[in-house]
Amino acid sequence: QVPLVESGGGLVQAGGSLRLSCVASGSIFRGNHMGWYRQAPGKQREWIATITRGGTTNYADSVKGRFTISRDSPKNTVFLQMNSLNSDDTAIYYCNTIPTTASWGQGTQVTVSS
């Protein structure tokens, strides 16, 4: 069983929105804080959002106010609602535990055209 499967990326115009999903295996999802990360071309992977077991959220300054992380525990799924996208958001998006303990999935590509 693949531990993490991200989906929902695509090509969107600046100012648009996308909703990403990440399905995690139960052994990973249960009891862990979950997060979203991204890796832009030529840059290192960076953390962008956390949701704790209890539902508390935290965001990197670069996405605060535009992105919203949520989780559906019965479905072992984490979401990332992304609004007001700009070209700086172009990246491959990944989910993982916080701190990272699982193998990385393939991620989902988000491309924002200006």
C-alpha positions in Angstrom: 0.0 0.0 0.0 1.4 3.4 -1.0 1.6 5.4 2.2 0.7 8.8 0.7 -1.1 9.7 -2.5 -1.5 13.3 -3.5 -4.0 14.6 -6.1 -5.8 17.7 -7.3 -3.0 19.7 -8.9 -3.2 21.2 -12.4 -2.8 24.3 -14.4 -4.6 27.4 -13.2 -4.5 31.1 -14.0 -3.2 33.6 -11.5 -5.9 34.5 -9.0 -7.5 31.1 -9.3 -8.1 28.3 -6.9 -7.3 24.6 -6.5 -8.1 22.0 -3.8 -5.5 19.3 -3.2 -6.1 16.0 -1.5 -3.8 13.6 0.2 -4.9 10.1 1.1 -2.7 8.5 3.8 -2.6 4.9 5.0 -4.3 4.5 8.3 -1.1 3.7 10.1 0.3 7.0 9.0 -2.7 9.2 9.5 -3.8 8.0 12.9 -2.2 9.8 15.8 -0.1 12.1 13.6 -0.1 15.8 12.9 -0.2 16.2 9.1 1.3 18.8 6.8 1.7 20.0 3.3 5.0 20.8 1.7 6.0 22.1 -1.7 9.1 22.1 -3.9 9.4 24.8 -6.5 11.8 24.4 -9.5 15.4 24.8 -8.4 14.5 25.1 -4.7 14.4 22.9 -1.7 11.2 21.4 -0.4 9.5 23.7 2.1 6.8 23.3 4.7 3.7 25.4 4.1 0.9 24.1 6.4 0.2 21.9 9.5 -2.9 20.5 11.0 -2.6 18.8 14.4 -4.4 15.8 15.6 -6.8 18.2 17.4 -7.4 20.3 14.3 -5.2 23.3 15.1 -3.6 24.8 12.0 -0.5 26.7 11.2 0.8 28.2 8.0 4.0 29.6 6.5 3.8 33.3 6.0 3.9 32.9 2.2 0.5 31.2 2.1 -1.2 32.5 5.3 -4.6 34.0 4.5 -4.8 32.2 1.1 -4.4 28.5 1.9 -6.5 26.4 4.2 -5.6 22.9 5.5 -8.2 20.5 6.8 -8.5 16.8 7.5 -11.2 14.2 7.2 -10.1 11.6 9.8 -12.6 8.8 8.9 -11.2 9.0 5.3 -7.6 9.4 6.3 -7.5 12.4 4.0 -5.9 15.8 4.3 -6.9 18.7 2.1 -5.3 22.0 1.0 -7.6 24.6 -0.3 -5.5 27.2 -2.3 -7.0 30.5 -3.2 -5.5 33.6 -4.9 -2.8 31.6 -6.5 0.2 33.4 -8.0 3.2 32.3 -10.0 5.3 31.8 -6.8 2.9 29.0 -5.9 4.1 26.9 -8.9 5.6 23.8 -7.4 5.1 20.1 -6.7 3.0 19.7 -3.6 3.4 16.9 -1.1 1.8 15.8 2.2 3.5 14.1 5.1 3.4 13.8 8.8 4.7 16.5 11.1 7.6 15.9 11.7 8.1 13.9 8.5 8.3 10.2 9.2 6.7 8.6 6.1 8.1 8.0 2.7 7.4 10.8 0.3 4.7 10.3 -2.3 4.9 11.4 -5.9 3.3 14.7 -5.1 0.9 16.7 -7.4 2.0 19.4 -9.8 0.5 22.9 -9.5 1.3 25.4 -12.2 0.1 28.9 -12.0 0.1 30.9 -15.2 0.4 34.7 -15.1 
